Amino acid sequence: MALQVKFPSGSLMLAGSLETPDTEPKGYALFAHCFTCGKSSVAASRISRALVEKGFAVFRFDFTGLGGSEGDFANSNFSSNVDDLVAAADFMRSEYQAPALLVGHSLGGRAVLSAAARISEVQAVATLGAPADPDHVSKQFACDLERIEKEGEANVSLAGRPFTIKKQFLEDIRQDNRDIEQLKAALLVMHSPVDNVVSIAQAEKIYTRAKHPKSFVTLDSADHLLTNKNDAIYVAEVIAAWAARYLPDSAQGSKQYPKTASGEVAVYEYNHKFTRTLVCDKHQWIADEPAGVGGDELGPDPYEHLLAALGACTSMTVRMYANRKGLDLQDVQVLLEHSRQHGEDCQHCDDQHAKVEVLARKVKVTGDLTPEQRQRLLEIADLCPVHKTLSGKIVITTVPWED
């Protein structure tokens, strides 16, 4: 599930997207896109989604002046990109969990190498087609360098789009950046030998300058923008497997919670808002609230879980009856709805005349069935165990949970 957010970087608001797996994430990753691209670039989107499928939560965003983020790209530079990354990590730390893994593509790869020292939780950094020094990006507008130097700025074409590059941008990327030598996180360098935008010689420089632990993986025939879907999937698979050595939770899978007995469900805080982790004896999943009431929409809300319990039990009961009776039931579908509006739950808690709760259920059966058989299956739906529980007398007790 993808959650669209806004977060501050200095005086500007940047646009971000958090994608999470269905279970507790193995770790949180922060992705930095390539020069002038954006969080929705082909590489960023595909790699992020593939990492999510591998169990990681991935946060990506638009750098200042790009995509949905505020600011003027002409006033941004490499240093501001690094500041944006640190701001994104700060946001993740306060709202979810700080990134343990940084992934950067092209100039974004060089930016994560610089940002790593300012994000204490980072344990691993992966670069994709990254230059060893930010100044390498000036080759993309080499024909305009003289005009930028003389006039202070120039409109240049990058990837078929016009951008204004100012002299301050050149001065910023020409600074002596020695942060690769100071990197304290594990490093994975990934590069294609046929990359015609950033030579693989740049990857060699990064690898040589970095200290161990470090690894290098060739991307064979991949282009610089990783436009081939299989290349993006391969990148994500390698990063996920490699990161398992350096991210503590990754080696063990999802975050470990105390075991629950069969029939028990435990609920733990996923963040300090509404997101919760639900754990039973063999499964783990997420509950949340809609964004409109302050949630992050990372999972179904409590009422949706209630409807899901009734619907699942209804479908199972109808199927079990049809199989036992030898009926030609080809498919059964259940649609449910709770009549009350979300957010009004406690407005009339003490009102004896509060509205009645209504769980509306529609059952669709498909197959070569007589009218009598269809009617009987609807009657059977009312006999499912969860239906009986909800329509019977319910006693809920609350006591302290003693460890």
Secondary structure, 3 states (H helix, E strand, C coil): CEEEEEEEECCEEEEEEEECCCCCCCCEEEEECCCCCCCCCHHHHHHHHHHHHCCCEEEEECCCCCCCCCCCHHHCCHHHHHHHHHHHHHHHHHHCCCCCEEEEECHHHHHHHHHHHHCCCCCEEEEECCCCCHHHHHHHHHHHHHHHHHHCEEEEEECCEEEEEEHHHHHHHCCCCCCCCCCCCEEEEEECCCCCCCCHHHHHHHHHHCCCCEEEEECCCCCCCCCCHHHHHHHHHHHHHHHCCCCHHHHHCCCCCCCCCCCCCEEEECCCCCCEEEECCCCEEEECCCHHHCCCCCCCCHHHHHHHHHHHHHHHHHHHHHHHHCCCEEEEEEEEEECCCCCCCCCCCCCCCCCCCCEEEEEEEEECCCHHHHHHHHHHHCCCHHHHHHHCCCCCCCCCCCC
